Amino acid sequence: MSRAPQRSLAETEAILCAPQNIHETETALVDGRLYRVYKNLWPSCRDFWLSAVSQYADRIYIVYEDQRLTYRQVHERAIKVATLFRKVYRIRKGDRVGICSRNYPDYLVAFWACHLIGAVTVLANAWLPLGPLRHCLSYTGCKLILVDPERASVLEPITSQLMEEDGVVAFFVLDQCNRSWRNMQSLDKAVDACVEYDDAKDLLTEPIDPEDNATIIFTSGTTGLPKGVLSTQRQFLTNVLNVLAGGFRAALRRGDPLPSVQRPGLQAGALVAVPLFHVTGSTSYSMMATLTGMKIILARKWIPEEADRGSCQAARLIREENVGVAGGVPSMVADLTESSLVGHPLEGLLFGGSPTPDSLVGRAQKAFPKATMTQGYGLTETNSIAVSISGDDYISRPTSTGLACPVNEIKIVAGGKCLPPNGVGEVWLRGPNVMKGYWNDPGASQLLP
């Protein structure tokens, strides 16, 4: 049952976006257009990562099977990988580096290594068949490609073509294993063979600005080949604050003080069982965890039930790793409501990726009465969340997607006109998190409003 709000929406927004708060906004000219932007946003992904490392250096950052890495350890390895990229393979600011892998610790190491030197991370869908996968890696002009063993086997037959025809300089395999593939080398061995490493200061010589390119993440390609969504540093990082907006609003609506970004007490975890090549896994869960000093628990895949344990694998990880935030597509939340985890004091459950059945919100609230339910609405082109609803507002309006985030605008349009409330039309979104355009596809980009 939802409770009556203790603050109006206007009062809530005024506190959320007040001066000195992390969601404080201002109007800025971005690429020739005026936008409402977050005033305190980090200038670049590099600055964002360095800030997290400076605050949480000795906290656990990644948990994967029997591996546990601190923020400092991930940073030190990222420096080594960045040095390898820069000194041996001459990767420079703006060069594209493809990462095509399942969830794995070195996925995030490679991600941060790229952003230390201003390279653009190309996060390819690791589940694609060979044809579309080659399209994604070749038309984005990746100079380096990092893969897991499964993708190494998929790409091995065309590595020579990618090197001769598409300009790929090297392939690296992330996982530690004894296998070998033609034209590919172990990232571990390549890092070990790099004799001289830079320190962090040596990697900061190239300035990275908010409007510089940061990421390419792909659309699903349901009606054709996937399109590469190119985003700047500002566009990608804006979602880091957007993902917090729903929960912060829910707390304020309850009458609570504005939550702190830094989480006190025992370190909590965020279970990332959705792929890192998807905006939910990368820009929402992983960046939210990085901002708040949580540990990222990477799941190789979502296994609803383990026959030998009689309980959900996710439930076991949530208990063992003090996971505070979990969720994903509605079916994953439904799995948790039917697991042995019912009654566990989760802090938050996130819904997104597809429409949520009306009844699921109530069932999830009953199963996890202490958790704040949050529905996020967005798409790859908005770097994940642009609209959200959370807490008692979501419980009382389970069919709603909520309010636009503080820097976003939303209109419902039909026939070239904005419609009044309850009108049916296209959803138009505007804001500094909306992509720069589709990579190397000006025709598709021009169709956007």
N, C-alpha and C positions, 0 to 999 in steps of 0.2 A: 504494500500500500504506500502511495506517495504522500508526502507531507506538503502542507501549504508553504510556498516560498516565503522566506523571511526578508528577501530583498527583491525589488523589481528588476526587470531586465536592464533598465537604464542605470539603476544604481550599481548593479553588478558590473556592467561594462565600464562605468566610470572608475570603479576601483581597479578592475583588471588592467585597464590601459592608462592608469594614472602615472604622472611623472615619476621617474626612478624605478618603476616596476619593469619587469622583463618584457611585458607585452605593451609597453609604451609605444605609441605610434606617432608618426610625423608624415608630412606630405613631401615627396621627393620626385624629381624629374629622372626617370629611368628610361633610357633608350628613346628619348623624345616624347615620353608620355608621363603625365602626372599620376602617381600612385600613392596610396596610403601604405606606408612601409613600417616595419619594426625599427624603432630608433636605435635599439641596443643590439641589433643583430651583428654577429661576427662578420668581418669583411670577407672571409674565405673559409673553405673547409679546413685548410691548414690551421688557421687561427682557432677555429672551433676545436679541432683535435688537440692542439697544444694547450689550450685552456683546460680541457678535460684532464690531460695528463698531469698538468701542474697541480690540479686540485685532488686527483684521485690516484696518484702514481702507484701506491702500494696496495690498492684495492684490487680484488679479482675483476678482470674485465671479460674474459671468455672462459666458459666451461664447455668442454666437448668430450664426451665419453670420459677417459681417464686423464685428460689434459686440463690444466688450470693455469691460466696466464694472467698476470697483473697488467694494469694499464702501462706500467713502466716496461715490462717485458715485451709487450706488443709494440710499444713505441721504439724500443731499441732494435727489434727485428725489422720494423718498418724503415728505420734509418738505413740499415744494411741493404734492404731490398731497393730502396730509393737510390742508394749509392750505386748499386749494380746497374739499375736502369739508366742512371745518368752518365756514369763514367764508362761503362763497357758498351752500352747500346745507344748512347747519345740521345736519350729521351729528354725532351725539353718541354717547356710550358706549351700547352695546346695540343701536344701529340696525343693520339688515342692509344689506350692500352685496354685490350679486351680481357674480361674475366668471365669464364664460362665454367661453372662448377656448382656442385651441391654445396650446402652449408658446411663450412669447414673453417677452422681458425685462420689459416693463411689467406682465405678470401678477404677477411677484414684487414689483415696485415698488408696485402697487396693494395687494397683500397686506400689505406692511409699512406702507403708509400707513394702512390701516384699523386695524392693531393699535397704531400710535402714538397713536391717539385712542380706542381701545377699541371700535371698531365690530366687528361680527361679520361675518366673511368667509363668504359663501355661494358655495361652489365647485360650480357647476352643470356637469353632463356636457355638454360642447360637441358631442358626437356625437348627442344626442337629436333626434328629429324635433320639429316645432313644438309639437304638443299636450303631450307630457310636459315639454318644456322650459318652456313657459308655466306649467304646473302648478308646477314647481320654483321659478320666480322669483316667481310671484304668491302662492302660499300661504305662503311664508316672509316676505312683506311687505318685499321689497327696496325701499329708497328710491332707490338708485342702481344702475345696471346697466352693467358694462363688458364690451365684446365685441370680438372681432377682426372683420375685414371679412366673413369667411364667415358668422359668426353675425349680423352686422349685416343682411345680406341676408335671413337666415332670419326674424329678428324684426321687420324693418321693417313688414310688413303689420299687426302687432298693437301697434305702439308706442302709438298713440292709446288703445287699449283699456287697455293696461297703465297708462298715465298717468291716465286718467279713472276706471277701475274699481278698480285695485289700488294706487294711491298712489305709483307710480314718479315721481320728481321729474325725473330726467335720465338720458340714455343717453350713454355715451362710447365711442368707437372707439379701440382701443389702437394699432393699426398705423398707420404713416405712409403715407398714400396720397392720391391726388387725388380719390377718389370721395366722394360725399356720400349720405347716407341721411336720409329724412324723420324728424324729431324726434331726430336724433342729431348729436353734435358730436365733433370730434377732441379727444382728451385733451390732445394737445400744444398745440393752440390755446387750449383752456380754461385750461391751466396758464399759458401765456404771457399771457393776458388778466387773470390774477389779479395785481393791481398790487402788493399788499403780502403778503409771506410771513412766517410765524412762524419763529422758530428752534426748535431742539429743546426748549429749556426751556419755551417757551410751550405745547408740546403735552403736557407732562407734568403738567399741573395736575389732571387727572382721575385719581384713584386707580383702579388696576385690581388686583383681588384674585384669588387662585388659583381661587376658585369662581365667578368671573364668566364669562359666556358668551364663547366665542372663535370657534368655527367651526361651520358647517353643511356637511356633505359628504354626498352622496346614495348610497343603496343602488342596486344595479343595476336594480331594478324588473323583474326577470324574471317575477314572478308578479302584477304590477300596477304602478301608478304608483310611481315612486321615492319612498322615504321620506327625509326630511331627518334626518340623524344630528347632533344637537346635542351639542357637547362644550364643557366649560369650559377655562379656561387650563391647569389642572393636567392634565386628561384628555388634551388635545392634546400638551402638552409632555412628559408621561411617556414617550411613544413615542420622543422624541429620545434618551433614555438606554436604552430597551429595545432600540433598533436596534443599539446598540453592545455589548450584553451578550453576544451569541453569539460575536463575534470576540474579545472580552476573555477570555471563558471558554476559548476555543480556545488562546489564547496561554498562559494559566496552566496548562492541562492539558499543554501541551508542556514545561512547566518554565521558560518565559520569565518575565521580570518583568511586572508589570501594565502594559499599554500606556498611553502618554500620550494625552490627548485632543488636545492640540496637536501637529501633525505637523511634525517637523523636516525640514530639507532643502528641495529644490526643491518648489514648490507642486504638489500633485497635484490631479487633477480627478475629478469624479463625472459620468458620462454619464447624463443624465436623458432617456431616450427614451420613457418612459411618461408618460401625461398628468398634469399638475399638479392636475387636478381629482380624481384618484384618490389614495387615501391612500398608495400606494406612491411616487408621484411627489412628493407634497407632504410628508407627515409623515415618511417614511422617507428617501428619497434627499436631498431638498432641505434638510431640517432637519439631517440628519446632516452634510451638507457645510458648512452654515452654522456648526454647532457646532465643527467641526474646522478651519475656515479653508480648506477646499478651494474650488476654483472649480467652478461648476455649468455644464456644457456642455449646453445645451438643443438637442435635435434636433427639427426640425419634424415629422418622422415617422420611423418605423423603415423603412429601406430595406436589405434584406439584401444585395443586390448592385447595383452600378452597372455597367451594361453598358460604358460608355465607359472605365472604369478597371479593370474586371475584379477589383475587390476590394470588400469590404463597407464601406459608408460609415462604419459604427460603427468599423471597424478603423482607418480613416484618422483619424477624430477622436481615437481612443484614442492613436494614435502621436503626432499633432501636439500634443495638449494634455496629455500626460503623465497620462492617465486612470489612476487607481489602482483605482477601484471601478466595476463595470459589472454588467449583468445585467437581470433582470426576470422575466417569465413564462418557463417552461422552454423554449419554442420560441425565445425570443431568445437564451438561453444556447446552445442547439443551433446557432443560426446562427453564433455566434462560434466555436464549435469547428470549423466547416467553412469558416471564412474564412481570409484570408491572415494573420490576426493570430496564428495558432497559434504558440506558443513565446514570445509576448510576456510580459514579466514583470509581469503584472497582480498587484495586491495582493489583490484580493478579487472573487469572483463571488457575487452574491446571487440566490437562487431564491425564488419566491413566486407567489401568485396562482392557482395550480392545482397538482394533483399532479405531482411530478417523476418521470419514468420512472426505474426503478432503475438502468439502464445509463448515464444521462446524467451522473451524478455522477462515475463513473469516467472517462468520456470527457472530461469537462471538466477533471478533474485531470490527465489525460494531456496534454491540449492546453495547459494552463496550470499547470505543476507548482509554480510559486511562489505561486499564488493560494490564499487561504483560501476554501473553499466554505462558504456559509452559507445555510441554509433557514429562512425566516421563515414563521410561521403566525399568522394573525389575520384580521380583517375590518374593514370600515368602522366597525362599532360598537365596536371596541377601538382605534380610531385606528391601525390596522396591526398591528404585531407584539406578540403576547402570549406566544408560545412560539417557541423557536429552537434550532437545532443547528448546529454549525460545526466546521471543521477535521477532525482525525483522527476525532473522534466521529461526524461526518457520513459520512465515507468508510467507516467500519466499519459504520454503520447507515443506509444510504441510504434505507430505507423509513420512518425515524423522523422526526417533527417536532421531537423534542428535549424540552427542559425548559422549564417556565414561567419567564418572566423574574423577576428578583428580587422584584418587587412584585406578581406575579400568582399566582393559585391556579387549578388546573385539576382538574376532577373529571369522571369518566365516569358518567353517570346514566341509569338505566332504571327505569321503574315507581316513580318517586319515591325511589329508593335509589341511593346511591353504590356503584359496582361495584368489585370487587377487580381486581388486574392481569389483563390479557388479556380483560376484559369488553368487550362491544359495546354501546354506547349513545350518548346525546347528549353532546357536549362542552360542559361548563359552565365558563365563565371568569369570574373575579372579580378586580377590581383597580381602582386609581385612574385607569387609562386607559380603562375602560369608559364609554361615553357617558352623558350625563345623561338622554337619552331621545330619542324621535322627535319632531321639531318639530311642535307643534300636533296631536299624535295620541296623546292619553292612552290610548285603547283599546289601541293596539299596544304602547305603553310598559308598560302594566299586565300584559301577557302575559309580560314578562321575569321571570326568577327573582328 
